[in-house]
């Protein structure tokens, strides 16, 4: 058993409460923001709803965004606190507290096939910006495993996607340059291209990657090179 400072603090608090003849309070509190009724099934954690948030992030150990609108996603990425959800995310990031967004809570991804590529890329750009701030996008199952301290099923954690600037790619002087991919990159297409791209996949402006395609590229350790001058 890994004895952490947080665990010692919790044990001490409960012992003091018992000595005082009080019932110990519930465990650390996480804040749930956004619409929806889902609550993580994690023992030792209690959850409070956005309706009870009064602008003070200090009582909470983390923020979990269940479902966010496009406007809220934009506000979060740009640091705006115009809504309680965006305010909670902003203050959590400033306080160094973890923030999670459910994969199921990004409704624009359900329209990936039909969406205007540039509009979809704009929304995904907000997700990328939040990821650069340390916000993690996880499925419900992944979040529950993470908060419960359970290892992910399957192999060891995959390496992150490697984003290469154009200058670095040009200076590498690779003998063979792969063609620029445009459109929607699926997992099957990613597997095919991984065999022929020489370790670097060139993407045109507006190209869209499905979540499964990103997983394939991470597994294959394929670097991504975004060619902004090539319009899809």
LINQUI-V998663 format. One record per backbone hydrogen bond with DSSP energy under -1.0 kcal/mol. CO is the residue of the C=O (numbers start at 1). NH is the residue of the N-H. Records with the same first field share a line. If there is no record, write none. Layout:
CO: NH, NH
//
This chain:
4: 8
5: 9
6: 10
7: 11
8: 12
9: 13
10: 14
11: 15
12: 16
13: 17
14: 18
15: 19
16: 20
17: 22
18: 21
28: 46
29: 61
30: 48
31: 64
33: 66
40: 42
42: 45
46: 30
48: 32
49: 52
50: 53
57: 60
62: 31
63: 100
64: 33
65: 102
67: 35
69: 73
70: 74
71: 75
72: 76
73: 77
74: 78
75: 80
83: 87
84: 88
85: 89
86: 90
87: 91
88: 92
89: 93
90: 94
91: 95
92: 97
98: 63
99: 136
100: 65
101: 138
102: 105
103: 106
105: 68
106: 109
107: 110
108: 111
109: 112
111: 115
116: 120
117: 121
118: 122
119: 123
120: 124
121: 125
122: 126
123: 127
124: 128
125: 129
126: 130
127: 131
128: 132
130: 135
131: 134
136: 101
138: 103
139: 143
140: 144
141: 145
142: 146
143: 147
144: 148
145: 150
146: 149
162: 224
165: 169
166: 170
167: 171
181: 204
183: 208
185: 210
186: 190
187: 191
188: 192
189: 193
190: 194
193: 196, 197
199: 223
201: 225
202: 181
203: 227
204: 207
205: 232
208: 185
210: 214
211: 215
212: 216
213: 217
214: 218
215: 219
216: 220
217: 222
223: 201
224: 164
225: 203
226: 228
227: 230
230: 205
//
